[in-house]
Amino acid sequence: MKNAAARWLWIGLLACTGTLHAAGVQITDDRGVTVTLAQSPQRIVSLLPSLTETVCELGQCERLVGVDRYSNHPAFVRTLPQTGGGIDPNIEAIVALKPDVVLMATSSRGVARLESLGVKVLAMEPRSSADAQRVMGKLGQLLEVPDAQRIWRAIDAGVSAVAQSLPPGARSLRVYYEVSAGGYAAGTGSFIGEMMARLGVKNIVAPALGPFPRINPEYVVRANPDLIMVGSRNVQGLELRPGWRGIRALREKRLCVFTADESDVLVRPGPRMAEAARIMARCITEKGLR
């Protein structure tokens, strides 16, 4: 009887311990900082569009109480209070929303300030495809959404399908993708560069330069790409750069200028990455393989 009583007492203690553990959420962010919450957050401020989109793709959009000025998808988030951007977060506005946690990039300003005010911060900044997959898993854990990796499986399957649809001629194309103003390019180690590789084209940016290097205009002239990809926000003055009129891509009008909406899809390592592959493939087919 004593052994039976002891056994049931031990089982009860285990059950209680499990309940307490299940009630708390513990996540280690990209800084290596472990953030502990008493329960899954119900009030979230997101200051990075890819994180905003992932929260919504996980079916938890209603937990968002504020976003950065660039978060614009899905349409619901446009109705939420805006709290600045990664470079200039509005600390007062964020604190006023009384968030359980703030999601922001590791490079974002304001992390230390928010934490000094007692606000929980999870800093995550996906740069590669592996980063994007890992962050989706962490957000699933944070939000207690089972099988969050289903998002990544759908992305992976979608990108594979797009890659298989491209003709063999795409593999001979040498491509330059300019991500933002100032000559910042998509390197081979970035999620965009990895997408290019999966679609079979060759990135002119050397791997040693990093995921998003600032490229000297002369570097592009020497590389002489067959195809240039750029957003409409950054295309102004492209042909006025020294030597660029002679680049094969511009000479033969093999230039893809993505709309603002297309660029948003392409530069965000989130749940719309398969759509990004389709946009890029259309560019390759219509401009690169003429």
C-alpha positions, -999 to +999 in steps of 0.1 A: +000+000+000+028+024+009+045+016-025+013+022-043+007+055-025+042+066-032+038+057-069+006+078-072+022+107-054+051+106-079+027+105-108+008+134-094+039+154-090+049+147-126+015+158-138+017+191-118+052+197-131+041+191-167+012+215-163+035+242-149+059+236-178+032+236-204+018+269-190+051+287-197+068+294-230+106+297-234+122+307-267+159+315-275+161+342-301+188+349-327+209+369-302+211+337-281+189+354-254+163+331-238+129+348-233+105+333-208+068+341-209+042+329-184+020+318-213+017+321-250+015+358-258-019+373-267-008+408-275+021+410-300+038+439-317+057+429-349+084+452-363+095+430-392+072+423-422+084+387-426+076+380-390+042+397-393+033+375-423+044+344-405+023+351-375-007+355-397+001+324-418+001+305-385-035+317-381-028+341-352-032+375-369-057+385-342-029+385-316-012+414-334-019+447-317+007+468-336+031+465-366+059+484-383+051+508-411+062+483-438+040+454-427+012+454-453+002+418-458-023+403-452-048+432-456-058+429-419-025+442-406-030+475-424-058+483-399-034+480-370-015+509-352+019+515-368+048+518-345+076+531-366+102+509-384+132+488-375+156+518-377+133+542-359+108+522-337+084+544-318+091+532-283+064+552-266+037+539-290+049+503-286+048+505-248+014+521-249+000+490-267+010+469-236+024+440-257+032+406-241+061+404-265+077+425-294+090+407-324+118+426-342+150+422-362+183+416-344+197+447-362+168+468-351+173+498-329+153+500-297+158+464-284+178+475-253+155+504-247+124+482-248+139+457-225+150+484-200+113+493-198+103+457-190+091+448-224+098+412-236+116+412-270+123+383-294+149+394-319+149+372-351+162+381-385+162+354-412+187+360-439+190+325-454+164+298-462+175+278-432+170+309-410+135+313-424+126+277-416+140+280-381+122+312-374+089+297-385+094+269-361+102+293-332+071+314-339+051+282-340+065+273-306+058+308-292+022+308-304+017+271-295+007+262-330+013+225-337+031+216-369+043+251-378+067+235-402+038+227-426+044+263-438+079+254-448+070+222-464+045+240-486+071+266-495+097+240-504+072+220-525+061+252-543+097+263-551+105+228-564+075+229-587+085+263-601+121+251-606+110+221-625+088+242-648+118+263-661+134+252-694+171+240-694+182+273-710+178+291-677+209+274-664+231+294-686+219+327-674+241+349-653+220+372-631+225+403-609+197+411-584+199+445-567+179+444-535+179+480-524+192+515-532+229+520-528+239+490-547+230+463-521+228+430-539+215+395-532+245+373-525+246+336-529+241+330-492+209+350-489+175+335-492+171+353-525+204+340-538+195+305-527+162+309-546+181+319-577+203+288-573+172+265-569+158+280-601+190+272-619+204+306-627+240+318-618+245+347-594+273+370-605+280+379-568+308+360-553+299+339-522+327+355-502+310+389-504+282+377-480+244+375-481+236+412-489+268+430-499+271+465-512+284+461-547+307+485-566+291+495-600+323+485-617+320+449-603+287+445-622+303+460-654+331+434-652+307+406-645+285+416-675+253+398-664+228+384-689+198+395-668+193+422-641+166+421-615+157+453-596+127+468-579+108+498-593+119+518-562+156+514-572+156+514-610+160+552-615+193+561-630+205+525-635+218+532-670+236+564-659+260+544-638+295+544-653+299+517-679+264+503-674+251+511-708+275+485-722+263+457-699+247+429-719+215+429-699+208+466-704+220+466-740+196+437-749+169+451-726+170+420-704+159+439-673+131+429-649+117+458-629+095+444-601+065+464-589+065+475-552+041+447-544+063+421-562+094+434-544+077+431-510+071+394-518+106+388-531+126+405-503+107+389-474+118+355-461+084+344-450+054+324-460+052+339-496+085+325-507+069+301-532+051+331-547+085+349-549+098+319-569+070+323-594+076+360-598+113+353-604+107+325-628+083+347-648+112+373-651+136+346-662+112+333-688+100+366-702+133+386-701+161+362-698+152+335-723+141+357-752 
